[in-house]
Amino acid sequence: MSESEPATVTLQQIRDYQFDIAFAPEVAHVLADEGPPLGQGLGPSPVQLLLAAVGNCMSSSLYFALRKFKNDPGGITTTARAQLGRNDAGRLRVVHIDVQIRLGASAGSLQHLDRVLGQFEEFCTVGASVRDAIATNVAVFDGGGTKLK
């Protein structure tokens, strides 16, 4: 993806709250659906898709920052959670996102870790954009469970 080529997805309603999401001809489609009572919960909801986008971008950005220094993260597992709340008009909104990233490697095996942890979030296009509207906290843990950030 580049600045000159806008990112595009196409959504086609199947029925009710179910949408087929097409990303590109060579990429598998995703079925999105609201959970009950609105939908049937047959696919990820829009909130889950938002969390997936933020979590994936943060994970990819951390991987990029680690690999700049030839670090092997030993696998990355990320969990993103949304806190929902009501705005002043009583409308349901995502008011907070927590992202927990777990590396498989121990902190001691990673070079320039302070620099990596200090900059990786700024590489994340989606997370940095969303953070302007939704409070977002990111925590990073090593393979032994030690909190690094």
LOZA-937877 format. One record per residue (C-alpha): z, y, x. Coordinates in steps of 0.1 Angstrom, whole numbers, plus 5000, padded with zeros to 4 digits. Layout:
! residues N
ZYX
...
! end
This chain:
! residues 149
500050005000
499250355013
499750705002
496050744993
496050434970
498550454941
500550144933
499350004900
500549724877
499149644842
501349534814
499849354783
502049294753
502148934743
504448974713
507449174704
509249264737
507249014759
504749164784
502548994809
502649194841
499649184864
500049314899
496749224915
494048964910
495448744938
499148774927
500748554901
501648734868
505148784856
506348754820
508949014812
511149004781
514249174768
517248954763
518548874728
519049014703
515849224709
513748964728
514048604736
515048634773
512048434784
511548644815
513248914835
514249234816
513149574828
516649634843
516349304862
512849404874
514349744886
517149554905
514549314920
512549614932
515549784948
516949464963
513649354977
512849684992
516349715008
516049365022
512549425036
513649755051
516649585068
514449305080
511949565094
514749755112
516149435127
512749315139
512149645156
514749525181
513449165181
516549045161
516448735140
518548785109
518748415102
517648455066
518548725041
520148675007
520448984985
522249034952
521749354932
523849434902
523549714877
526249894858
525150014824
526550304805
525750554779
524450904786
525551214766
523051124739
524550774736
521450604751
521950304773
521150374810
521550224844
524350434859
525050254891
523449994914
525349774939
523249584965
524849324987
522749195016
523948885035
522448795068
522448435081
523048555117
526348665131
526749035140
527348935177
523848795180
522149115168
521049395192
521449765183
523149685151
524750025146
521350195149
519749935125
522549985099
522350355102
518650385095
517250095074
517950245040
515750535048
512850295053
513150175017
510650364995
511950224962
515750244970
515550594984
513550714954
515850544928
518950674946
517851024936
518550934900
520950644901
524050614923
523350324947
525750154971
524449904997
526749675016
525649435045
527449125056
526848895085
526548515084
530348485088
531048715059
532149015079
531249345063
528949535086
528149835063
! end
